[in-house]
Amino acid sequence: MPGIVDTHVHVNEPGRTDWEGFETASAAAAAGGVTTIVDMPLNSVPATTTVRALKEKWRAASGARVRVEFWGGVVPGNTTDLDALASAGVRGFKCFLSPSGVPEFAQVDEDDLNAALPILARRGLPLLVHAEWPPALRPIPVAADTRAYATWLDSRPAAAERDAIAMLVSLCRDHRARIHVVHVASAAALPILRDARAEGLPLTAETCPHYLTFSAEEIPPGATEFKCAPPIRDAATRDALWAALEDGTIDLVATDHSPAPPAMKARGDFVGAWGGIASLELGLAAVWTGARARGIGVDRISRWLSSAPAALAGLARGTIAPGSDADLVVWDPSAEWVVDQQRLRQRHKLTPYHGRTLRGRVIETYVRGRLVYREA
């Protein structure tokens, strides 16, 4: 199959390499059949909001086992840096509408986007948006049970995604700029996305393997390895996201790989724990396991994991054709195995997939025809 292009990866190097780095992230990618990662502009220090910071990223990634591309960042006050970043080779830009969790990457408001989007439209580059609308987020009561997953879930209602995406549709209409909604996790947002597509707006969307695999009902008390934002919602939402992939409302699947040191996951405390799920090595198997159970074939998997992400990032990859680079994954769709997190290649091993039975195992991965991974 064409090698996987994962357009949502937090490598965190330089600056927070103790969370994850290019050595361990690219090893995990290769073992998961991923031949290209596109690194997010946070949580590294400095964030990728200037050309100087981008050059530091290039140096850090020089020894990676797979191909590495970069998103730039849109933050308040860096509008004058966007053209230079585009000329330096970023594949597009990322922003947050709600707090990102790190001080180097501040959230933007509608005025910031109205300033940035004309530049991105002129350069033909997409804006990737973490779409949760701050006024719809709910404060967590002081007396709340921090071990209960419902405490975290209730603080990030589906309305936050719905309202943010409605605003993005309006901006997309006004500027005719490419806007991509990352990690869609709410069924409430899907009608808005469908209407935008019917209108012909250049608005695209992704979801993640964890939203397609898990449901809120199965998350045990204190199991903060499941914490992410937006949160994993109920089983009915999971089914709606699969349906949206099948009908084209959602374009692609990317992991949002975001590990952190175990102490930051603060097991037992859904309020204090860092939000982020590590699955770079597991995305293909997790998505295939769910797809196979629904009668979805490998051709659709390849589009969602390879060609559609490559198109988002403007990369001539994700296909097998004469003249294309030989970025390939050889995998066994029938192989069944149980995830042992201690065997994963990511820097920190904690993952909600631990102990879960998945189907589909990577045998070999090739980048530009060179073997970068072979199953032992």
Secondary structure, 3 states (H helix, E strand, C coil): CECEEEEEECCCCCCCCCCCCHHHHHHHHHHCCEEEEEECCCCCCCCCCCHHHHHHHHHHCCCCCCEEEECEECCCCCHHHHHHHHHHCCCCEEEECCCCCCCCCCCCCHHHHHHHHHHHHHHCCCEEEECCCHHHCCCCCCCCCCCCHHHHHHHCCHHHHHHHHHHHHHHHHHHCCCEEECCCCCHHHHHHHHHHHHHCCCEEEEECHHHHHCCHHHCCCCCHHHCCCCCCCCHHHHHHHHHHHHHCCCCEECCCECCCCHHHHCCCCCCCCCCCECCCCCHHHHHHHHHHHCCCCHHHHHHHHHHHHHHHCCCCCCCCCCCCCCCEEEEEEEEEEECCHHHCCCCCCCCCCCCCEEEEEEEEEEECCEEEEECC
